[in-house]
Amino acid sequence: MSDCQNEVRAAAMQLESTEKPLDLQDLSKIQLLVPVQAVSIGCHHFLILK
């Protein structure tokens, strides 16, 4: 697993937990979306830095 995916997961967990404690459904949703969000962030950085 890349550092980017770990950072995305940590950020998502932090954002989700600001409103309420995380439950299993929240964690499952975060786990499912991490690869998509990591790719999106990577593409964004690539386009901005190019």
HTML snippet that shows the backbone in 3Dmol.js (N, CA, C, O; Angstrom):
<script src="https://3Dmol.org/build/3Dmol-min.js"></script>
<div id="view" style="width:600px;height:400px;position:relative"></div>
<script>
const pdb = `
ATOM      1  N   MET A   1       0.848  -1.169   0.000  1.00  0.00           N
ATOM      2  CA  MET A   1       0.000   0.000   0.000  1.00  0.00           C
ATOM      3  C   MET A   1       0.899   1.239   0.000  1.00  0.00           C
ATOM      4  O   MET A   1       1.891   1.296   0.726  1.00  0.00           O
ATOM      5  N   SER A   2       0.551   2.197  -0.795  1.00  0.00           N
ATOM      6  CA  SER A   2       1.382   3.387  -0.912  1.00  0.00           C
ATOM      7  C   SER A   2       1.129   4.364   0.229  1.00  0.00           C
ATOM      8  O   SER A   2       0.104   4.317   0.909  1.00  0.00           O
ATOM      9  N   ASP A   3       2.102   5.249   0.412  1.00  0.00           N
ATOM     10  CA  ASP A   3       1.941   6.282   1.438  1.00  0.00           C
ATOM     11  C   ASP A   3       0.751   7.175   1.133  1.00  0.00           C
ATOM     12  O   ASP A   3       0.059   7.635   2.041  1.00  0.00           O
ATOM     13  N   CYS A   4       0.517   7.417  -0.149  1.00  0.00           N
ATOM     14  CA  CYS A   4      -0.606   8.270  -0.542  1.00  0.00           C
ATOM     15  C   CYS A   4      -1.929   7.659  -0.073  1.00  0.00           C
ATOM     16  O   CYS A   4      -2.797   8.370   0.433  1.00  0.00           O
ATOM     17  N   GLN A   5      -2.080   6.358  -0.238  1.00  0.00           N
ATOM     18  CA  GLN A   5      -3.320   5.716   0.190  1.00  0.00           C
ATOM     19  C   GLN A   5      -3.481   5.781   1.703  1.00  0.00           C
ATOM     20  O   GLN A   5      -4.590   5.964   2.204  1.00  0.00           O
ATOM     21  N   ASN A   6      -2.390   5.633   2.425  1.00  0.00           N
ATOM     22  CA  ASN A   6      -2.463   5.732   3.884  1.00  0.00           C
ATOM     23  C   ASN A   6      -2.846   7.140   4.321  1.00  0.00           C
ATOM     24  O   ASN A   6      -3.615   7.316   5.266  1.00  0.00           O
ATOM     25  N   GLU A   7      -2.308   8.138   3.631  1.00  0.00           N
ATOM     26  CA  GLU A   7      -2.637   9.531   3.961  1.00  0.00           C
ATOM     27  C   GLU A   7      -4.098   9.830   3.633  1.00  0.00           C
ATOM     28  O   GLU A   7      -4.778  10.522   4.391  1.00  0.00           O
ATOM     29  N   VAL A   8      -4.578   9.312   2.514  1.00  0.00           N
ATOM     30  CA  VAL A   8      -5.975   9.513   2.128  1.00  0.00           C
ATOM     31  C   VAL A   8      -6.893   8.851   3.146  1.00  0.00           C
ATOM     32  O   VAL A   8      -7.900   9.436   3.544  1.00  0.00           O
ATOM     33  N   ARG A   9      -6.553   7.632   3.572  1.00  0.00           N
ATOM     34  CA  ARG A   9      -7.373   6.926   4.557  1.00  0.00           C
ATOM     35  C   ARG A   9      -7.408   7.697   5.878  1.00  0.00           C
ATOM     36  O   ARG A   9      -8.469   7.859   6.481  1.00  0.00           O
ATOM     37  N   ALA A  10      -6.251   8.166   6.318  1.00  0.00           N
ATOM     38  CA  ALA A  10      -6.189   8.909   7.586  1.00  0.00           C
ATOM     39  C   ALA A  10      -7.018  10.192   7.505  1.00  0.00           C
ATOM     40  O   ALA A  10      -7.741  10.533   8.442  1.00  0.00           O
ATOM     41  N   ALA A  11      -6.908  10.890   6.391  1.00  0.00           N
ATOM     42  CA  ALA A  11      -7.674  12.131   6.229  1.00  0.00           C
ATOM     43  C   ALA A  11      -9.175  11.852   6.193  1.00  0.00           C
ATOM     44  O   ALA A  11      -9.962  12.583   6.795  1.00  0.00           O
ATOM     45  N   ALA A  12      -9.562  10.806   5.494  1.00  0.00           N
ATOM     46  CA  ALA A  12     -10.984  10.457   5.416  1.00  0.00           C
ATOM     47  C   ALA A  12     -11.529  10.078   6.790  1.00  0.00           C
ATOM     48  O   ALA A  12     -12.639  10.465   7.154  1.00  0.00           O
ATOM     49  N   MET A  13     -10.743   9.321   7.548  1.00  0.00           N
ATOM     50  CA  MET A  13     -11.177   8.939   8.888  1.00  0.00           C
ATOM     51  C   MET A  13     -11.293  10.154   9.794  1.00  0.00           C
ATOM     52  O   MET A  13     -12.211  10.249  10.609  1.00  0.00           O
ATOM     53  N   GLN A  14     -10.364  11.076   9.645  1.00  0.00           N
ATOM     54  CA  GLN A  14     -10.408  12.290  10.465  1.00  0.00           C
ATOM     55  C   GLN A  14     -11.641  13.121  10.127  1.00  0.00           C
ATOM     56  O   GLN A  14     -12.329  13.605  11.026  1.00  0.00           O
ATOM     57  N   LEU A  15     -11.923  13.289   8.845  1.00  0.00           N
ATOM     58  CA  LEU A  15     -13.097  14.062   8.433  1.00  0.00           C
ATOM     59  C   LEU A  15     -14.396  13.398   8.882  1.00  0.00           C
ATOM     60  O   LEU A  15     -15.288  14.059   9.412  1.00  0.00           O
ATOM     61  N   GLU A  16     -14.494  12.096   8.668  1.00  0.00           N
ATOM     62  CA  GLU A  16     -15.722  11.375   9.034  1.00  0.00           C
ATOM     63  C   GLU A  16     -15.969  11.392  10.540  1.00  0.00           C
ATOM     64  O   GLU A  16     -17.119  11.409  10.980  1.00  0.00           O
ATOM     65  N   SER A  17     -14.903  11.386  11.325  1.00  0.00           N
ATOM     66  CA  SER A  17     -15.074  11.279  12.773  1.00  0.00           C
ATOM     67  C   SER A  17     -15.325  12.621  13.449  1.00  0.00           C
ATOM     68  O   SER A  17     -15.524  12.658  14.663  1.00  0.00           O
ATOM     69  N   THR A  18     -15.323  13.718  12.709  1.00  0.00           N
ATOM     70  CA  THR A  18     -15.579  15.016  13.327  1.00  0.00           C
ATOM     71  C   THR A  18     -17.037  15.175  13.746  1.00  0.00           C
ATOM     72  O   THR A  18     -17.334  15.867  14.720  1.00  0.00           O
ATOM     73  N   GLU A  19     -17.943  14.537  13.015  1.00  0.00           N
ATOM     74  CA  GLU A  19     -19.370  14.683  13.301  1.00  0.00           C
ATOM     75  C   GLU A  19     -19.898  13.624  14.261  1.00  0.00           C
ATOM     76  O   GLU A  19     -20.816  13.889  15.037  1.00  0.00           O
ATOM     77  N   LYS A  20     -19.316  12.419  14.211  1.00  0.00           N
ATOM     78  CA  LYS A  20     -19.796  11.327  15.060  1.00  0.00           C
ATOM     79  C   LYS A  20     -18.710  10.259  15.131  1.00  0.00           C
ATOM     80  O   LYS A  20     -17.824  10.221  14.278  1.00  0.00           O
ATOM     81  N   PRO A  21     -18.769   9.408  16.120  1.00  0.00           N
ATOM     82  CA  PRO A  21     -17.806   8.302  16.180  1.00  0.00           C
ATOM     83  C   PRO A  21     -17.962   7.382  14.964  1.00  0.00           C
ATOM     84  O   PRO A  21     -19.075   7.152  14.492  1.00  0.00           O
ATOM     85  N   LEU A  22     -16.862   6.870  14.472  1.00  0.00           N
ATOM     86  CA  LEU A  22     -16.914   5.982  13.313  1.00  0.00           C
ATOM     87  C   LEU A  22     -17.471   4.622  13.704  1.00  0.00           C
ATOM     88  O   LEU A  22     -17.132   4.072  14.752  1.00  0.00           O
ATOM     89  N   ASP A  23     -18.334   4.088  12.842  1.00  0.00           N
ATOM     90  CA  ASP A  23     -18.811   2.731  13.040  1.00  0.00           C
ATOM     91  C   ASP A  23     -18.294   1.854  11.898  1.00  0.00           C
ATOM     92  O   ASP A  23     -17.575   2.339  11.024  1.00  0.00           O
ATOM     93  N   LEU A  24     -18.645   0.597  11.900  1.00  0.00           N
ATOM     94  CA  LEU A  24     -18.133  -0.336  10.908  1.00  0.00           C
ATOM     95  C   LEU A  24     -18.539   0.073   9.489  1.00  0.00           C
ATOM     96  O   LEU A  24     -17.755  -0.085   8.553  1.00  0.00           O
ATOM     97  N   GLN A  25     -19.730   0.585   9.328  1.00  0.00           N
ATOM     98  CA  GLN A  25     -20.194   1.014   8.008  1.00  0.00           C
ATOM     99  C   GLN A  25     -19.353   2.192   7.496  1.00  0.00           C
ATOM    100  O   GLN A  25     -18.995   2.227   6.319  1.00  0.00           O
ATOM    101  N   ASP A  26     -19.041   3.143   8.361  1.00  0.00           N
ATOM    102  CA  ASP A  26     -18.200   4.279   7.972  1.00  0.00           C
ATOM    103  C   ASP A  26     -16.815   3.803   7.541  1.00  0.00           C
ATOM    104  O   ASP A  26     -16.285   4.249   6.523  1.00  0.00           O
ATOM    105  N   LEU A  27     -16.235   2.896   8.325  1.00  0.00           N
ATOM    106  CA  LEU A  27     -14.908   2.379   7.995  1.00  0.00           C
ATOM    107  C   LEU A  27     -14.907   1.589   6.687  1.00  0.00           C
ATOM    108  O   LEU A  27     -13.953   1.665   5.912  1.00  0.00           O
ATOM    109  N   SER A  28     -15.964   0.843   6.447  1.00  0.00           N
ATOM    110  CA  SER A  28     -16.079   0.087   5.196  1.00  0.00           C
ATOM    111  C   SER A  28     -16.168   1.030   4.006  1.00  0.00           C
ATOM    112  O   SER A  28     -15.545   0.793   2.971  1.00  0.00           O
ATOM    113  N   LYS A  29     -16.943   2.098   4.155  1.00  0.00           N
ATOM    114  CA  LYS A  29     -17.076   3.078   3.071  1.00  0.00           C
ATOM    115  C   LYS A  29     -15.737   3.745   2.781  1.00  0.00           C
ATOM    116  O   LYS A  29     -15.369   3.927   1.621  1.00  0.00           O
ATOM    117  N   ILE A  30     -15.012   4.108   3.827  1.00  0.00           N
ATOM    118  CA  ILE A  30     -13.696   4.725   3.655  1.00  0.00           C
ATOM    119  C   ILE A  30     -12.763   3.759   2.942  1.00  0.00           C
ATOM    120  O   ILE A  30     -12.067   4.150   2.005  1.00  0.00           O
ATOM    121  N   GLN A  31     -12.740   2.500   3.373  1.00  0.00           N
ATOM    122  CA  GLN A  31     -11.867   1.499   2.769  1.00  0.00           C
ATOM    123  C   GLN A  31     -12.182   1.311   1.293  1.00  0.00           C
ATOM    124  O   GLN A  31     -11.274   1.142   0.479  1.00  0.00           O
ATOM    125  N   LEU A  32     -13.453   1.340   0.949  1.00  0.00           N
ATOM    126  CA  LEU A  32     -13.876   1.163  -0.436  1.00  0.00           C
ATOM    127  C   LEU A  32     -13.459   2.341  -1.309  1.00  0.00           C
ATOM    128  O   LEU A  32     -13.099   2.147  -2.470  1.00  0.00           O
ATOM    129  N   LEU A  33     -13.501   3.552  -0.772  1.00  0.00           N
ATOM    130  CA  LEU A  33     -13.233   4.748  -1.572  1.00  0.00           C
ATOM    131  C   LEU A  33     -11.767   5.169  -1.613  1.00  0.00           C
ATOM    132  O   LEU A  33     -11.396   5.996  -2.446  1.00  0.00           O
ATOM    133  N   VAL A  34     -10.931   4.625  -0.744  1.00  0.00           N
ATOM    134  CA  VAL A  34      -9.527   5.056  -0.674  1.00  0.00           C
ATOM    135  C   VAL A  34      -8.806   4.925  -2.020  1.00  0.00           C
ATOM    136  O   VAL A  34      -8.151   5.886  -2.425  1.00  0.00           O
ATOM    137  N   PRO A  35      -8.884   3.800  -2.737  1.00  0.00           N
ATOM    138  CA  PRO A  35      -8.154   3.724  -4.014  1.00  0.00           C
ATOM    139  C   PRO A  35      -8.599   4.785  -5.020  1.00  0.00           C
ATOM    140  O   PRO A  35      -7.770   5.365  -5.721  1.00  0.00           O
ATOM    141  N   VAL A  36      -9.893   5.036  -5.088  1.00  0.00           N
ATOM    142  CA  VAL A  36     -10.412   6.044  -6.023  1.00  0.00           C
ATOM    143  C   VAL A  36      -9.922   7.437  -5.630  1.00  0.00           C
ATOM    144  O   VAL A  36      -9.496   8.213  -6.486  1.00  0.00           O
ATOM    145  N   GLN A  37      -9.980   7.749  -4.347  1.00  0.00           N
ATOM    146  CA  GLN A  37      -9.538   9.057  -3.880  1.00  0.00           C
ATOM    147  C   GLN A  37      -8.035   9.226  -4.065  1.00  0.00           C
ATOM    148  O   GLN A  37      -7.583  10.317  -4.415  1.00  0.00           O
ATOM    149  N   ALA A  38      -7.255   8.182  -3.840  1.00  0.00           N
ATOM    150  CA  ALA A  38      -5.800   8.266  -4.009  1.00  0.00           C
ATOM    151  C   ALA A  38      -5.439   8.526  -5.462  1.00  0.00           C
ATOM    152  O   ALA A  38      -4.544   9.321  -5.747  1.00  0.00           O
ATOM    153  N   VAL A  39      -6.123   7.867  -6.376  1.00  0.00           N
ATOM    154  CA  VAL A  39      -5.869   8.097  -7.803  1.00  0.00           C
ATOM    155  C   VAL A  39      -6.262   9.518  -8.175  1.00  0.00           C
ATOM    156  O   VAL A  39      -5.537  10.189  -8.909  1.00  0.00           O
ATOM    157  N   SER A  40      -7.398   9.982  -7.676  1.00  0.00           N
ATOM    158  CA  SER A  40      -7.840  11.353  -7.976  1.00  0.00           C
ATOM    159  C   SER A  40      -6.836  12.381  -7.490  1.00  0.00           C
ATOM    160  O   SER A  40      -6.515  13.330  -8.205  1.00  0.00           O
ATOM    161  N   ILE A  41      -6.344  12.194  -6.284  1.00  0.00           N
ATOM    162  CA  ILE A  41      -5.356  13.123  -5.731  1.00  0.00           C
ATOM    163  C   ILE A  41      -4.065  13.052  -6.523  1.00  0.00           C
ATOM    164  O   ILE A  41      -3.448  14.080  -6.800  1.00  0.00           O
ATOM    165  N   GLY A  42      -3.649  11.840  -6.892  1.00  0.00           N
ATOM    166  CA  GLY A  42      -2.433  11.687  -7.696  1.00  0.00           C
ATOM    167  C   GLY A  42      -2.556  12.370  -9.035  1.00  0.00           C
ATOM    168  O   GLY A  42      -1.621  13.038  -9.475  1.00  0.00           O
ATOM    169  N   CYS A  43      -3.696  12.217  -9.697  1.00  0.00           N
ATOM    170  CA  CYS A  43      -3.914  12.878 -10.993  1.00  0.00           C
ATOM    171  C   CYS A  43      -3.916  14.385 -10.830  1.00  0.00           C
ATOM    172  O   CYS A  43      -3.366  15.104 -11.663  1.00  0.00           O
ATOM    173  N   HIS A  44      -4.528  14.863  -9.766  1.00  0.00           N
ATOM    174  CA  HIS A  44      -4.581  16.293  -9.513  1.00  0.00           C
ATOM    175  C   HIS A  44      -3.171  16.856  -9.320  1.00  0.00           C
ATOM    176  O   HIS A  44      -2.831  17.894  -9.889  1.00  0.00           O
ATOM    177  N   HIS A  45      -2.357  16.173  -8.522  1.00  0.00           N
ATOM    178  CA  HIS A  45      -0.978  16.620  -8.295  1.00  0.00           C
ATOM    179  C   HIS A  45      -0.182  16.579  -9.591  1.00  0.00           C
ATOM    180  O   HIS A  45       0.615  17.478  -9.859  1.00  0.00           O
ATOM    181  N   PHE A  46      -0.393  15.534 -10.401  1.00  0.00           N
ATOM    182  CA  PHE A  46       0.334  15.405 -11.656  1.00  0.00           C
ATOM    183  C   PHE A  46      -0.004  16.548 -12.595  1.00  0.00           C
ATOM    184  O   PHE A  46       0.886  17.119 -13.227  1.00  0.00           O
ATOM    185  N   LEU A  47      -1.298  16.891 -12.694  1.00  0.00           N
ATOM    186  CA  LEU A  47      -1.714  17.953 -13.615  1.00  0.00           C
ATOM    187  C   LEU A  47      -1.276  19.321 -13.118  1.00  0.00           C
ATOM    188  O   LEU A  47      -0.908  20.175 -13.924  1.00  0.00           O
ATOM    189  N   ILE A  48      -1.306  19.548 -11.814  1.00  0.00           N
ATOM    190  CA  ILE A  48      -0.931  20.836 -11.254  1.00  0.00           C
ATOM    191  C   ILE A  48       0.585  21.050 -11.366  1.00  0.00           C
ATOM    192  O   ILE A  48       1.044  22.151 -11.669  1.00  0.00           O
ATOM    193  N   LEU A  49       1.338  20.002 -11.123  1.00  0.00           N
ATOM    194  CA  LEU A  49       2.802  20.145 -11.113  1.00  0.00           C
ATOM    195  C   LEU A  49       3.398  20.086 -12.505  1.00  0.00           C
ATOM    196  O   LEU A  49       4.576  20.406 -12.666  1.00  0.00           O
ATOM    197  N   LYS A  50       2.666  19.704 -13.485  1.00  0.00           N
ATOM    198  CA  LYS A  50       3.179  19.588 -14.852  1.00  0.00           C
ATOM    199  C   LYS A  50       3.349  20.913 -15.514  1.00  0.00           C
ATOM    200  O   LYS A  50       3.773  20.976 -16.668  1.00  0.00           O
TER     201      LYS A  50
END
`;
const viewer = $3Dmol.createViewer("view");
viewer.addModel(pdb, "pdb");
viewer.setStyle({}, {cartoon: {color: "spectrum"}});
viewer.zoomTo();
viewer.render();
</script>
